[in-house]
Amino acid sequence: MKYYEEEVTVQGQYPLSGTLVMPEGEGPFAAVVIAAGSGKGDRDGNIEKAKFTPNMYRDTAHVLGEMGYASLRADKRGTGKSGGDFNTTGMYDLVEDIISLAAWLDDHPKVNKIILLGHSEGCILIAAANARRPVDGLIFLSGGAQSLADALQYQRSIAQQEMLNLKGLKGAVIRLTKAYSKVEKQAEKFNAKILGTEKPVISYLFQKINAKWYREHLLYNVFADLEQAVCPALAVNGSTDIQATPEKALDLGKYVKGPAEAFVIEGMNHLLKENSTRASVLSVMKDYQADMNKPLHPELKRICQQWLTKNF
């Protein structure tokens, strides 16, 4: 189906600059709010300063448009053209912005259903948003049925194993000094520092840290909010994901009250791209940049279209 794009501004606590994709025709259409993962990526999923342009959210929006679904993706608070301060933006601030985007779409004359689609951290955010303002459907990509704390622990476990397997002098030094064994202790120290303050921003190892965002995630129970979901829900992870535990997606049905479907796609990574080789935590950006120009995994597109056709 043909579609068009237009830039829009949604007024939340701050102005949110976004891109609306709308299929041609009278409609009405089901519409998808795309909730991004963590970090300062823009509405398309790109970090221009780092020359990191996987465009997974833009590509997702275009695929949805071709399927006949509207979508809205926006620069997060304090990034791109949106207002606010990213460094003091907490988890619940991001949730409120998703709710604002959903409410704006709900008022659109060509929209009759609202679906929240989260990627990575966005999976957590849409669970919280739906519990506060229920929608018609939920799609969790690369992070469903998992908390941020658990995902970070999964990443650390991979990093520890990679450190143990390093070859040459560097690997020998790491094993001799048992540097790998310090990863969890450092994480515990960091978490204690975050939970021991009420400040929105702190300095840790000479870096400014958004303590508000971390703290709210550490104290948040995503599973309690998943249990509030009564709408159709879909979770899809990739087998070569190093940021979200692949098999956690299959737990979705344990929590949501509505009809749930879950899949682990063989050879899909965290960026929703096709790669049968798991990236390295120790060189993740380099590995991701090698994949960033690939299209979305074809099996992901098939699963999403099948689920959307069945439910909307």
Contacts in CASP RR format, 6 or more apart in sequence:
PFRMAT RR
TARGET T0000
AUTHOR 0000-0000-0000
METHOD contacts of the structure
MODEL  1
MKYYEEEVTVQGQYPLSGTLVMPEGEGPFAAVVIAAGSGKGDRDGNIEKA
KFTPNMYRDTAHVLGEMGYASLRADKRGTGKSGGDFNTTGMYDLVEDIIS
LAAWLDDHPKVNKIILLGHSEGCILIAAANARRPVDGLIFLSGGAQSLAD
ALQYQRSIAQQEMLNLKGLKGAVIRLTKAYSKVEKQAEKFNAKILGTEKP
VISYLFQKINAKWYREHLLYNVFADLEQAVCPALAVNGSTDIQATPEKAL
DLGKYVKGPAEAFVIEGMNHLLKENSTRASVLSVMKDYQADMNKPLHPEL
KRICQQWLTKNF
1 23 0 8 1.000
1 24 0 8 1.000
1 65 0 8 1.000
1 66 0 8 1.000
1 67 0 8 1.000
1 68 0 8 1.000
2 23 0 8 1.000
2 24 0 8 1.000
3 21 0 8 1.000
3 22 0 8 1.000
3 23 0 8 1.000
3 24 0 8 1.000
3 62 0 8 1.000
3 65 0 8 1.000
3 66 0 8 1.000
3 68 0 8 1.000
4 21 0 8 1.000
4 22 0 8 1.000
4 24 0 8 1.000
5 19 0 8 1.000
5 20 0 8 1.000
5 21 0 8 1.000
5 22 0 8 1.000
6 19 0 8 1.000
6 20 0 8 1.000
6 22 0 8 1.000
7 17 0 8 1.000
7 18 0 8 1.000
7 19 0 8 1.000
7 20 0 8 1.000
8 17 0 8 1.000
8 18 0 8 1.000
8 19 0 8 1.000
8 20 0 8 1.000
8 72 0 8 1.000
8 104 0 8 1.000
9 15 0 8 1.000
9 16 0 8 1.000
9 17 0 8 1.000
9 18 0 8 1.000
10 16 0 8 1.000
10 18 0 8 1.000
10 72 0 8 1.000
10 74 0 8 1.000
10 100 0 8 1.000
10 101 0 8 1.000
10 104 0 8 1.000
11 100 0 8 1.000
12 96 0 8 1.000
12 97 0 8 1.000
12 100 0 8 1.000
13 77 0 8 1.000
13 93 0 8 1.000
13 96 0 8 1.000
13 97 0 8 1.000
13 100 0 8 1.000
14 77 0 8 1.000
14 78 0 8 1.000
14 82 0 8 1.000
14 83 0 8 1.000
14 84 0 8 1.000
15 82 0 8 1.000
15 83 0 8 1.000
16 74 0 8 1.000
16 75 0 8 1.000
16 77 0 8 1.000
16 82 0 8 1.000
16 83 0 8 1.000
16 97 0 8 1.000
16 100 0 8 1.000
16 101 0 8 1.000
17 43 0 8 1.000
17 74 0 8 1.000
17 75 0 8 1.000
17 80 0 8 1.000
17 81 0 8 1.000
17 82 0 8 1.000
17 83 0 8 1.000
18 43 0 8 1.000
18 72 0 8 1.000
18 73 0 8 1.000
18 74 0 8 1.000
18 75 0 8 1.000
18 81 0 8 1.000
18 82 0 8 1.000
19 43 0 8 1.000
19 58 0 8 1.000
19 61 0 8 1.000
19 72 0 8 1.000
19 73 0 8 1.000
19 74 0 8 1.000
20 70 0 8 1.000
20 71 0 8 1.000
20 72 0 8 1.000
21 61 0 8 1.000
21 62 0 8 1.000
21 64 0 8 1.000
21 65 0 8 1.000
21 70 0 8 1.000
21 71 0 8 1.000
21 72 0 8 1.000
22 29 0 8 1.000
22 70 0 8 1.000
22 110 0 8 1.000
23 29 0 8 1.000
23 65 0 8 1.000
23 68 0 8 1.000
23 69 0 8 1.000
23 70 0 8 1.000
26 110 0 8 1.000
27 110 0 8 1.000
27 112 0 8 1.000
28 109 0 8 1.000
28 110 0 8 1.000
28 111 0 8 1.000
28 112 0 8 1.000
29 68 0 8 1.000
29 69 0 8 1.000
29 70 0 8 1.000
29 110 0 8 1.000
29 111 0 8 1.000
29 112 0 8 1.000
29 113 0 8 1.000
30 69 0 8 1.000
30 70 0 8 1.000
30 111 0 8 1.000
30 112 0 8 1.000
30 113 0 8 1.000
30 114 0 8 1.000
30 115 0 8 1.000
30 136 0 8 1.000
30 308 0 8 1.000
30 312 0 8 1.000
31 69 0 8 1.000
31 70 0 8 1.000
31 71 0 8 1.000
31 72 0 8 1.000
31 105 0 8 1.000
31 108 0 8 1.000
31 111 0 8 1.000
31 113 0 8 1.000
31 114 0 8 1.000
31 115 0 8 1.000
32 61 0 8 1.000
32 64 0 8 1.000
32 69 0 8 1.000
32 70 0 8 1.000
32 71 0 8 1.000
32 72 0 8 1.000
32 115 0 8 1.000
32 116 0 8 1.000
32 117 0 8 1.000
32 139 0 8 1.000
33 71 0 8 1.000
33 72 0 8 1.000
33 73 0 8 1.000
33 98 0 8 1.000
33 101 0 8 1.000
33 102 0 8 1.000
33 105 0 8 1.000
33 114 0 8 1.000
33 115 0 8 1.000
33 116 0 8 1.000
33 117 0 8 1.000
33 126 0 8 1.000
34 57 0 8 1.000
34 60 0 8 1.000
34 61 0 8 1.000
34 71 0 8 1.000
34 72 0 8 1.000
34 73 0 8 1.000
34 117 0 8 1.000
34 118 0 8 1.000
34 119 0 8 1.000
35 94 0 8 1.000
35 98 0 8 1.000
35 116 0 8 1.000
35 117 0 8 1.000
35 118 0 8 1.000
35 119 0 8 1.000
35 122 0 8 1.000
35 123 0 8 1.000
35 125 0 8 1.000
35 126 0 8 1.000
35 129 0 8 1.000
36 43 0 8 1.000
36 45 0 8 1.000
36 57 0 8 1.000
36 73 0 8 1.000
36 76 0 8 1.000
36 118 0 8 1.000
36 119 0 8 1.000
36 120 0 8 1.000
36 121 0 8 1.000
36 122 0 8 1.000
37 118 0 8 1.000
37 119 0 8 1.000
37 120 0 8 1.000
37 121 0 8 1.000
37 122 0 8 1.000
38 120 0 8 1.000
38 121 0 8 1.000
39 47 0 8 1.000
39 76 0 8 1.000
40 47 0 8 1.000
40 76 0 8 1.000
40 79 0 8 1.000
40 86 0 8 1.000
41 47 0 8 1.000
41 76 0 8 1.000
41 79 0 8 1.000
42 48 0 8 1.000
42 75 0 8 1.000
42 79 0 8 1.000
42 80 0 8 1.000
43 57 0 8 1.000
43 58 0 8 1.000
43 73 0 8 1.000
43 74 0 8 1.000
43 75 0 8 1.000
43 80 0 8 1.000
44 53 0 8 1.000
44 55 0 8 1.000
44 56 0 8 1.000
44 57 0 8 1.000
44 58 0 8 1.000
44 73 0 8 1.000
45 54 0 8 1.000
45 55 0 8 1.000
45 56 0 8 1.000
45 57 0 8 1.000
45 58 0 8 1.000
46 52 0 8 1.000
46 53 0 8 1.000
46 54 0 8 1.000
46 55 0 8 1.000
47 53 0 8 1.000
50 285 0 8 1.000
51 289 0 8 1.000
52 285 0 8 1.000
52 288 0 8 1.000
52 289 0 8 1.000
52 292 0 8 1.000
53 292 0 8 1.000
54 271 0 8 1.000
54 273 0 8 1.000
54 288 0 8 1.000
54 291 0 8 1.000
54 292 0 8 1.000
54 293 0 8 1.000
55 292 0 8 1.000
56 119 0 8 1.000
56 271 0 8 1.000
56 272 0 8 1.000
56 273 0 8 1.000
56 296 0 8 1.000
57 73 0 8 1.000
57 119 0 8 1.000
58 73 0 8 1.000
59 295 0 8 1.000
59 296 0 8 1.000
60 71 0 8 1.000
60 117 0 8 1.000
60 119 0 8 1.000
60 272 0 8 1.000
60 296 0 8 1.000
61 71 0 8 1.000
61 73 0 8 1.000
63 296 0 8 1.000
63 301 0 8 1.000
63 304 0 8 1.000
64 70 0 8 1.000
64 71 0 8 1.000
64 304 0 8 1.000
65 71 0 8 1.000
67 304 0 8 1.000
67 305 0 8 1.000
67 308 0 8 1.000
69 115 0 8 1.000
69 308 0 8 1.000
69 312 0 8 1.000
70 105 0 8 1.000
70 108 0 8 1.000
70 110 0 8 1.000
70 111 0 8 1.000
71 117 0 8 1.000
72 101 0 8 1.000
72 104 0 8 1.000
72 105 0 8 1.000
74 82 0 8 1.000
74 97 0 8 1.000
74 101 0 8 1.000
75 81 0 8 1.000
75 82 0 8 1.000
76 82 0 8 1.000
76 86 0 8 1.000
76 89 0 8 1.000
76 94 0 8 1.000
76 97 0 8 1.000
77 83 0 8 1.000
77 84 0 8 1.000
77 85 0 8 1.000
77 86 0 8 1.000
77 89 0 8 1.000
77 93 0 8 1.000
77 94 0 8 1.000
77 97 0 8 1.000
78 84 0 8 1.000
78 85 0 8 1.000
78 86 0 8 1.000
78 89 0 8 1.000
79 86 0 8 1.000
86 210 0 8 1.000
87 200 0 8 1.000
87 201 0 8 1.000
87 208 0 8 1.000
87 210 0 8 1.000
88 200 0 8 1.000
88 201 0 8 1.000
88 210 0 8 1.000
88 212 0 8 1.000
89 210 0 8 1.000
89 212 0 8 1.000
89 213 0 8 1.000
90 200 0 8 1.000
90 210 0 8 1.000
90 212 0 8 1.000
90 213 0 8 1.000
90 216 0 8 1.000
91 124 0 8 1.000
91 125 0 8 1.000
91 128 0 8 1.000
91 212 0 8 1.000
91 213 0 8 1.000
91 216 0 8 1.000
91 217 0 8 1.000
91 220 0 8 1.000
92 128 0 8 1.000
92 216 0 8 1.000
94 125 0 8 1.000
95 125 0 8 1.000
95 128 0 8 1.000
95 129 0 8 1.000
95 132 0 8 1.000
98 116 0 8 1.000
98 125 0 8 1.000
98 126 0 8 1.000
98 129 0 8 1.000
99 129 0 8 1.000
99 132 0 8 1.000
99 133 0 8 1.000
102 114 0 8 1.000
102 116 0 8 1.000
102 129 0 8 1.000
102 133 0 8 1.000
102 135 0 8 1.000
103 133 0 8 1.000
105 111 0 8 1.000
105 114 0 8 1.000
106 114 0 8 1.000
113 136 0 8 1.000
113 137 0 8 1.000
113 312 0 8 1.000
114 135 0 8 1.000
114 136 0 8 1.000
114 137 0 8 1.000
115 135 0 8 1.000
115 136 0 8 1.000
115 137 0 8 1.000
115 138 0 8 1.000
115 139 0 8 1.000
115 308 0 8 1.000
115 312 0 8 1.000
116 126 0 8 1.000
116 129 0 8 1.000
116 130 0 8 1.000
116 135 0 8 1.000
116 137 0 8 1.000
116 138 0 8 1.000
116 139 0 8 1.000
117 126 0 8 1.000
117 138 0 8 1.000
117 139 0 8 1.000
117 141 0 8 1.000
118 125 0 8 1.000
118 126 0 8 1.000
118 139 0 8 1.000
118 140 0 8 1.000
118 141 0 8 1.000
119 141 0 8 1.000
119 142 0 8 1.000
119 143 0 8 1.000
119 272 0 8 1.000
120 141 0 8 1.000
120 142 0 8 1.000
120 143 0 8 1.000
120 243 0 8 1.000
120 244 0 8 1.000
120 270 0 8 1.000
121 148 0 8 1.000
122 143 0 8 1.000
123 140 0 8 1.000
123 141 0 8 1.000
123 142 0 8 1.000
123 143 0 8 1.000
123 144 0 8 1.000
123 146 0 8 1.000
123 235 0 8 1.000
123 244 0 8 1.000
124 143 0 8 1.000
124 146 0 8 1.000
124 147 0 8 1.000
124 148 0 8 1.000
124 217 0 8 1.000
124 220 0 8 1.000
124 222 0 8 1.000
126 138 0 8 1.000
126 140 0 8 1.000
127 138 0 8 1.000
127 140 0 8 1.000
127 222 0 8 1.000
127 225 0 8 1.000
127 226 0 8 1.000
127 229 0 8 1.000
128 220 0 8 1.000
128 222 0 8 1.000
128 225 0 8 1.000
129 135 0 8 1.000
130 137 0 8 1.000
130 138 0 8 1.000
130 225 0 8 1.000
130 228 0 8 1.000
130 229 0 8 1.000
130 231 0 8 1.000
131 224 0 8 1.000
131 225 0 8 1.000
131 228 0 8 1.000
131 229 0 8 1.000
134 228 0 8 1.000
134 229 0 8 1.000
134 230 0 8 1.000
134 231 0 8 1.000
135 231 0 8 1.000
136 231 0 8 1.000
136 232 0 8 1.000
136 312 0 8 1.000
137 231 0 8 1.000
137 232 0 8 1.000
137 233 0 8 1.000
137 311 0 8 1.000
137 312 0 8 1.000
138 229 0 8 1.000
138 231 0 8 1.000
138 232 0 8 1.000
138 233 0 8 1.000
138 234 0 8 1.000
138 256 0 8 1.000
139 233 0 8 1.000
139 234 0 8 1.000
139 235 0 8 1.000
139 236 0 8 1.000
139 304 0 8 1.000
139 307 0 8 1.000
140 233 0 8 1.000
140 234 0 8 1.000
140 235 0 8 1.000
140 236 0 8 1.000
140 249 0 8 1.000
140 252 0 8 1.000
141 235 0 8 1.000
141 236 0 8 1.000
141 237 0 8 1.000
141 272 0 8 1.000
141 300 0 8 1.000
142 236 0 8 1.000
142 237 0 8 1.000
142 238 0 8 1.000
142 241 0 8 1.000
142 243 0 8 1.000
142 244 0 8 1.000
142 270 0 8 1.000
142 272 0 8 1.000
143 151 0 8 1.000
143 235 0 8 1.000
143 237 0 8 1.000
143 241 0 8 1.000
143 244 0 8 1.000
143 248 0 8 1.000
143 249 0 8 1.000
144 235 0 8 1.000
144 237 0 8 1.000
144 244 0 8 1.000
144 248 0 8 1.000
144 249 0 8 1.000
144 252 0 8 1.000
145 223 0 8 1.000
145 226 0 8 1.000
145 235 0 8 1.000
145 248 0 8 1.000
145 249 0 8 1.000
145 250 0 8 1.000
145 251 0 8 1.000
145 252 0 8 1.000
145 253 0 8 1.000
145 254 0 8 1.000
145 255 0 8 1.000
145 262 0 8 1.000
146 222 0 8 1.000
146 244 0 8 1.000
146 245 0 8 1.000
146 248 0 8 1.000
147 217 0 8 1.000
147 220 0 8 1.000
147 221 0 8 1.000
147 222 0 8 1.000
147 223 0 8 1.000
148 217 0 8 1.000
148 218 0 8 1.000
148 220 0 8 1.000
149 191 0 8 1.000
149 217 0 8 1.000
149 218 0 8 1.000
150 245 0 8 1.000
150 248 0 8 1.000
151 243 0 8 1.000
151 244 0 8 1.000
151 245 0 8 1.000
152 187 0 8 1.000
153 187 0 8 1.000
154 243 0 8 1.000
154 244 0 8 1.000
154 245 0 8 1.000
155 242 0 8 1.000
155 243 0 8 1.000
155 281 0 8 1.000
156 183 0 8 1.000
156 184 0 8 1.000
156 187 0 8 1.000
158 242 0 8 1.000
158 281 0 8 1.000
159 183 0 8 1.000
159 281 0 8 1.000
159 282 0 8 1.000
160 180 0 8 1.000
160 181 0 8 1.000
160 183 0 8 1.000
160 184 0 8 1.000
162 280 0 8 1.000
162 281 0 8 1.000
162 282 0 8 1.000
163 171 0 8 1.000
163 174 0 8 1.000
163 179 0 8 1.000
163 180 0 8 1.000
163 183 0 8 1.000
163 282 0 8 1.000
164 174 0 8 1.000
164 175 0 8 1.000
164 180 0 8 1.000
166 174 0 8 1.000
173 179 0 8 1.000
174 180 0 8 1.000
190 204 0 8 1.000
191 214 0 8 1.000
191 218 0 8 1.000
193 202 0 8 1.000
193 204 0 8 1.000
194 202 0 8 1.000
194 209 0 8 1.000
194 211 0 8 1.000
194 214 0 8 1.000
194 215 0 8 1.000
194 218 0 8 1.000
195 215 0 8 1.000
195 218 0 8 1.000
195 219 0 8 1.000
197 211 0 8 1.000
197 215 0 8 1.000
199 211 0 8 1.000
199 212 0 8 1.000
200 210 0 8 1.000
200 211 0 8 1.000
200 212 0 8 1.000
201 208 0 8 1.000
201 209 0 8 1.000
201 210 0 8 1.000
201 211 0 8 1.000
201 212 0 8 1.000
202 208 0 8 1.000
202 209 0 8 1.000
202 211 0 8 1.000
203 209 0 8 1.000
223 255 0 8 1.000
226 252 0 8 1.000
226 255 0 8 1.000
226 256 0 8 1.000
227 255 0 8 1.000
227 256 0 8 1.000
227 257 0 8 1.000
228 257 0 8 1.000
229 255 0 8 1.000
229 256 0 8 1.000
229 257 0 8 1.000
229 258 0 8 1.000
230 256 0 8 1.000
230 257 0 8 1.000
230 258 0 8 1.000
231 258 0 8 1.000
232 258 0 8 1.000
232 259 0 8 1.000
232 260 0 8 1.000
232 307 0 8 1.000
232 311 0 8 1.000
233 252 0 8 1.000
233 253 0 8 1.000
233 256 0 8 1.000
233 258 0 8 1.000
233 259 0 8 1.000
233 260 0 8 1.000
233 261 0 8 1.000
234 260 0 8 1.000
234 261 0 8 1.000
234 262 0 8 1.000
234 303 0 8 1.000
234 304 0 8 1.000
234 307 0 8 1.000
235 249 0 8 1.000
235 250 0 8 1.000
235 252 0 8 1.000
235 260 0 8 1.000
235 261 0 8 1.000
235 262 0 8 1.000
235 263 0 8 1.000
236 249 0 8 1.000
236 262 0 8 1.000
236 263 0 8 1.000
236 264 0 8 1.000
236 265 0 8 1.000
236 300 0 8 1.000
236 303 0 8 1.000
236 304 0 8 1.000
237 244 0 8 1.000
237 245 0 8 1.000
237 246 0 8 1.000
237 247 0 8 1.000
237 248 0 8 1.000
237 249 0 8 1.000
237 263 0 8 1.000
237 264 0 8 1.000
237 265 0 8 1.000
237 268 0 8 1.000
238 246 0 8 1.000
238 249 0 8 1.000
238 264 0 8 1.000
238 265 0 8 1.000
238 266 0 8 1.000
238 267 0 8 1.000
238 268 0 8 1.000
238 269 0 8 1.000
238 270 0 8 1.000
239 246 0 8 1.000
239 264 0 8 1.000
239 265 0 8 1.000
239 266 0 8 1.000
239 267 0 8 1.000
239 268 0 8 1.000
240 246 0 8 1.000
240 267 0 8 1.000
240 268 0 8 1.000
240 269 0 8 1.000
240 275 0 8 1.000
240 276 0 8 1.000
240 277 0 8 1.000
240 278 0 8 1.000
240 279 0 8 1.000
241 268 0 8 1.000
241 269 0 8 1.000
241 270 0 8 1.000
242 269 0 8 1.000
242 270 0 8 1.000
242 278 0 8 1.000
242 279 0 8 1.000
242 280 0 8 1.000
242 281 0 8 1.000
242 284 0 8 1.000
243 270 0 8 1.000
244 270 0 8 1.000
246 264 0 8 1.000
247 264 0 8 1.000
249 262 0 8 1.000
249 263 0 8 1.000
249 264 0 8 1.000
250 262 0 8 1.000
250 264 0 8 1.000
251 262 0 8 1.000
252 260 0 8 1.000
252 261 0 8 1.000
252 262 0 8 1.000
253 260 0 8 1.000
253 262 0 8 1.000
259 311 0 8 1.000
261 307 0 8 1.000
263 303 0 8 1.000
265 297 0 8 1.000
265 299 0 8 1.000
265 300 0 8 1.000
265 303 0 8 1.000
266 276 0 8 1.000
266 299 0 8 1.000
267 274 0 8 1.000
267 275 0 8 1.000
267 276 0 8 1.000
267 297 0 8 1.000
268 274 0 8 1.000
268 275 0 8 1.000
268 297 0 8 1.000
268 299 0 8 1.000
268 300 0 8 1.000
269 275 0 8 1.000
269 278 0 8 1.000
269 279 0 8 1.000
269 288 0 8 1.000
269 291 0 8 1.000
270 279 0 8 1.000
270 288 0 8 1.000
271 288 0 8 1.000
271 291 0 8 1.000
271 292 0 8 1.000
272 296 0 8 1.000
272 297 0 8 1.000
272 300 0 8 1.000
273 291 0 8 1.000
273 292 0 8 1.000
273 294 0 8 1.000
273 295 0 8 1.000
273 296 0 8 1.000
273 297 0 8 1.000
274 294 0 8 1.000
274 297 0 8 1.000
274 298 0 8 1.000
275 291 0 8 1.000
275 294 0 8 1.000
279 287 0 8 1.000
279 288 0 8 1.000
279 291 0 8 1.000
280 287 0 8 1.000
END
